[in-house]
Amino acid sequence: MGGFSPIHLLILAVVAILLLGGGRFSNLMGDVAKGVKNFKKGMAEEDEDIRKPAARLEAKASADPAFDREGKRVREDR
């Protein structure tokens, strides 16, 4: 009751091909291969982003007020 031997996997593959048909199975495997390829590409792009130093943003010391103490508008909002 261990696991699947190579013979079991071969029999399952033959049954899957017979049930799904050759073209359908081929298209399915092609889609799976594309998914794996895109996944690997995405993981590689993520690693490249981590290695690049982040651009520094210059921050203001404090925000400019929109209103003064009397409630009059100091600046125009964009």
N, C-alpha and C positions, 0 to 999 in steps of 0.2 A: 504494500500500500504506500510505497514511497512516492514516486512521481512519474513523469512521462519519460519513456525512453525514446530514442530517436525513431524507432519503428512506429510508436504510437503517434508521434508528431507527423510522420510521413503519411500515415493512414488518415489522420485528421485533415491534412492538407489536400489529399486526393478527394476526400468526401466534400470538403469545402468547394473545390474546383468543380466537382460534379453538380453540386446543388446550385451554386451561383453562376456557373457557366464560365468559360475561359476568358471572354472579353470583359465581363463584369468584374471578375476577380482581378484581372490585370489592371483595370481602371482603379479599383479600390486600392490595390497595392501602390499604384502610381500616386494616388492622393496621399496615402500614408507617407510615402517617401518625400513628397513635397512638403508635408507638414513637419517632418523631422528636419529637413533642410532649412526651412524657415525658422524653426526653433533654434537650431544651432547658429544661424546667422544672427538672430535676435540676441542670443547669449553673447556672441562675440562683440556685437555693437555695444551692449551694456558694459562689457569689460573695457572697451575703448573709452567710453564716457567716464568711467571711474578713474582711469589713468590720466586723463587730461586735467590740468589744473583749472579750477573754477575761476571765471572772470570776477574780478573784484568790483563791487559796486560802491560808489562813494555815497555815503549817507550824510544828510545834513545833521548838524548838531541838535537842532530842534525844529519842529514844524512851525511854519508861519501861521499865525492865527487868522481865522476867517472874519472874526468880529472883534471889536475893541470892547472895553469895559462898559461902555454905554449901550452896546448892542448894535452899533453902526457897522456896516460891512466894510472891512479893511481891504480885501482883495476880491477879485472876480474869480468864480469857479469856471473851469474850462468845460 
